Amino acid sequence: MLGPVILAASRSDRMRRLVSAAPVTKQVVDRFIPGETVDEILPVIEELAGNGLELTMDVVGEDITTPEQATAARDAYLELIGRLGPLELGARAEMSVKLSMFGQALPGGHELALANVRPVVEAAAAIGTTVTLDAEDHTTLDSMFAIHDELRGDFPQTGCVIQAYLFRTQEDARRLAANGSRVRLVKGAYKEPAEVAHQHKHEIDKAYVRILRTLMEGEGYPMIGSHDPRLISITQELARTAGRKPDEYEFQMLYGIRGEEHLRLAAEGHRMRVYTAYGTDWYGYFMRRLAEKPANLRFFLRSMVSKG
Ligand SMILES: Cc1cc2nc3c(=O)[nH]c(=O)nc-3n(C[C@H](O)[C@H](O)[C@H](O)COP(=O)(O)OP(=O)(O)OC[C@H]3O[C@@H](n4cnc5c(N)ncnc54)[C@H](O)[C@@H]3O)c2cc1C
């Protein structure tokens, strides 16, 4: 029951101010967002890569309100890519972007987001890597998929994310699997109404497996974005059945969640990519991590009380 309440709070400015100003927040946030600047995040990237892990980098921020903020978001990614180049990680460190941060919700937002994301995709390609478009709430997805199609015209490796909780996703998966896309499948992290999305965990898990099968049997490159042990082993089974080799799909997990499992899967010879978020505008990302696991919220509240 707590999850939806926290997700509603993730959209509240009053809560944003309260949570951001709380004295203990930073130390809890660090578990999920291990840096605020490029200088702070580069050693983290080098350490993860040194441990045999791959990365997808997220400069946190979303729901911006001015075109200038969208330009700043683009520039933040360009700065990161510029600093990643000399590390020569190539496709081992890719980017994840939220189109809302590139201006998608502003007037003329579809064109604005496309104009801002394209230079990021070009810069990523120039250092041998790629970009994946994150999935946000369901109202943004038609625009996201259209931008994905457009970018794939020049950069076929551009990826996108689909969310198992949405009823539409099976159909999206069929289309993306048929056109050879790189696709990350996740359960879904936003508060969605019952008209468009499954509301119960067991229904979402069942949908995840059905969609996963479609991706595994298709022509694309499946990226399994989940920490769920059951789904990890079902993935391995489905990959075997579909005759996919370990480099023909990959696992992805979030920084700060089940770190031992990241290392175990990499040691077993799987491609394991860690979604690593950094930056100062961490509120929305952090609140979704609290909503996914109420124990995180209890820990957060306990630390506030004990410090208080
Ligand atoms: C790489 C990656 C990228 C993602 N990108 C998107 C996106 O673009 N759009 C989107 O809507 N969602 C995205 N998500 C979030 C996703 O939708 C889920 O909300 C999240 O992954 C939790 O679901 P789960 O599959 O891990 O399963 P769950 O059943 O939620 O979790 C399984 C187990 O994982 C652990 N776990 C899961 N979450 C947490 C947490 N926050 N804190 C501590 N332990 C936890 C727990 O042990 C839990 O029992 C992404 C997730 C990943 C891994």
The ligand as an ORCA input file, in Angstrom:
! r2SCAN-3c Opt
* xyz 0 1
  C      18.460     -1.254    -15.154
  C      17.084     -0.788    -14.800
  C      16.527      0.262    -15.492
  C      15.225      0.684    -15.213
  N      14.633      1.621    -16.011
  C      13.329      1.905    -15.821
  C      12.618      2.742    -16.734
  O      13.162      3.247    -17.718
  N      11.288      2.976    -16.491
  C      10.642      2.423    -15.418
  O       9.437      2.634    -15.271
  N      11.294      1.641    -14.527
  C      12.612      1.374    -14.703
  N      13.256      0.549    -13.808
  C      12.615      0.203    -12.522
  C      11.714     -1.017    -12.638
  O      10.549     -0.677    -13.351
  C      11.311     -1.553    -11.241
  O      10.613     -0.570    -10.536
  C      12.475     -2.001    -10.382
  O      13.458     -2.635    -11.139
  C      12.008     -2.997     -9.308
  O      11.487     -4.146     -9.913
  P      12.243     -5.571     -9.946
  O      12.109     -6.110    -11.317
  O      13.629     -5.420     -9.465
  O      11.375     -6.514     -9.050
  P      10.830     -6.393     -7.571
  O       9.863     -7.516     -7.415
  O      10.361     -5.000     -7.265
  O      12.133     -6.655     -6.710
  C      12.778     -7.901     -6.645
  C      13.799     -7.829     -5.514
  O      14.811     -6.867     -5.831
  C      15.160     -6.097     -4.708
  N      14.768     -4.691     -4.934
  C      14.004     -4.218     -5.942
  N      13.897     -2.857     -5.852
  C      14.597     -2.500     -4.757
  C      14.868     -1.246     -4.143
  N      14.411     -0.089     -4.642
  N      15.634     -1.249     -3.011
  C      16.136     -2.396     -2.497
  N      15.905     -3.616     -3.044
  C      15.149     -3.671     -4.151
  C      14.431     -6.691     -3.547
  O      15.263     -7.687     -2.971
  C      13.221     -7.310     -4.194
  O      12.666     -8.352     -3.437
  C      14.525      0.099    -14.111
  C      15.108     -0.958    -13.410
  C      16.354     -1.415    -13.743
  C      16.930     -2.570    -12.978
*
